[in-house]
Every structure is written in structure tokens, then in C-alpha cells.
Amino acid sequence: MITTQMLKGVLEGCILQIINEEETYSYEITKKLSQYGLGEVSEGTIYPLMLRLQKNGLVNSVSKASSSGPKRKYFNLTDKGRQELEQFKQNWEDLFTSVNKLMGGIGNE
């Protein structure tokens, strides 16, 4: 089980990757996080994060009609968001390698 505190450190990068794969809305992001094994992340956690990503210029949004209720806000990455995602991936790789070395796992040659 992934603890909430551990997830907080990587949640933004995971969300950027999900949005990078396809334009999507907040509830769909929570479902995909769960499908990838990251647990049940509440919409109450996602919505403020999405607002921050938008405020920081990492994502844009557009409202679109929904077949099952009110309009949905769909998010897509900006160029700045794609750059941030690439930086996250590099940082993650560095962290992953270092922790695995420390724990005696992969990369401990």
C-alpha cells in the first residue's frame, strides 16, 4: 500500500503523465490513478492540484458538454507542462536509482 505522504511527492508528475496521454477531466484522472495501483485519490485532492497546475501554466482547460450531466473541464498539457513532465521523469529516474542502490536492489552493481 502506498502511503498518502509518499504519493504526495509524485502525484503531480503522475497527473501530468495521464494528461499527456490524452486530454482528460478530473474524475477520469482519479480513476486512472487507481487503475495504475496508486490507490483511491479523492477528487478533493485532485481539484486543488489541477487548479495549481493551471495557475502555474502547466495545463490548459476547456469546458465540454457531457452526455451524463453538466459540462466537464478537460485538461491538456502546455509546452511548459511537457517540459515539467520531462524534468519529473528525469528526477524520478535519479531518485529510483538511488533508492534502489540504497536498498540493495536494481542498479546496485
C-alpha positions in Angstrom: 0.0 0.0 0.0 1.3 3.4 -1.0 1.1 5.9 1.9 -0.5 9.3 1.3 2.7 11.1 2.2 4.7 9.1 -0.3 2.1 9.7 -3.0 2.0 13.4 -2.4 5.6 13.7 -3.7 4.9 12.1 -7.0 1.2 12.8 -7.6 1.8 15.9 -9.8 4.1 14.1 -12.1 1.7 11.2 -12.4 -1.2 13.5 -13.2 0.9 15.3 -15.9 1.7 11.9 -17.5 -2.0 10.9 -17.5 -2.9 14.2 -19.2 0.0 13.8 -21.6 -1.5 10.5 -22.8 -4.9 12.1 -23.6 -7.0 15.1 -22.8 -9.0 14.2 -19.7 -11.0 15.6 -16.8 -10.5 15.3 -13.0 -12.8 12.4 -12.2 -11.2 10.4 -15.0 -7.7 11.2 -13.6 -8.8 9.7 -10.2 -10.0 6.5 -11.9 -6.7 6.2 -13.9 -4.6 6.7 -10.8 -6.5 3.9 -9.1 -6.1 1.6 -12.2 -2.4 2.2 -12.1 -2.3 1.0 -8.5 -1.9 4.4 -6.8 -5.0 3.9 -4.6 -8.1 5.9 -4.2 -7.1 9.6 -4.6 -10.1 11.7 -3.7 -11.4 14.4 -6.0 -10.9 16.7 -3.1 -7.1 16.1 -3.6 -7.2 16.4 -7.4 -9.2 19.6 -7.8 -6.9 21.9 -5.9 -3.9 20.3 -7.6 -5.5 20.8 -11.0 -6.1 24.5 -10.1 -2.4 24.9 -9.1 -1.2 23.2 -12.3 -3.4 25.5 -14.3 -2.3 28.6 -12.4 1.4 27.6 -12.9 0.8 27.3 -16.7 1.4 23.6 -16.9 -2.1 22.7 -18.1 -4.9 24.4 -20.1 -8.6 23.5 -19.7 -11.6 23.7 -21.9 -15.2 23.0 -20.9 -17.0 20.4 -23.0 -20.5 19.0 -22.9 -21.0 15.7 -21.1 -23.5 13.0 -22.0 -24.1 12.3 -18.4 -24.6 15.7 -16.7 -23.1 19.2 -16.6 -20.1 20.3 -18.7 -16.7 18.9 -17.8 -13.4 20.7 -17.6 -11.0 18.8 -19.8 -7.2 19.4 -19.3 -4.3 19.2 -21.7 -0.6 19.9 -21.3 1.0 23.2 -22.3 4.6 23.3 -23.6 5.6 24.3 -20.1 3.7 21.2 -18.8 5.5 18.9 -21.2 8.9 20.3 -20.1 7.9 19.9 -16.4 6.9 16.3 -17.1 10.2 15.5 -18.7 12.0 17.1 -15.7 9.9 15.0 -13.4 10.8 11.8 -15.3 14.5 12.6 -15.0 14.2 13.4 -11.3 12.2 10.2 -10.8 14.8 8.1 -12.6 17.5 9.6 -10.4 15.6 9.0 -7.2 14.5 5.5 -8.2 18.1 4.5 -9.0 19.5 6.0 -5.7 16.8 4.4 -3.5 17.3 1.0 -5.2 21.0 1.2 -4.7 20.5 2.0 -1.0 18.0 -0.8 -0.5 20.2 -3.3 -2.4 18.0 -3.6 -5.4 18.4 -3.0 -9.1 21.3 -0.8 -10.1 23.5 -1.9 -7.2 26.4 -3.0 -9.2 
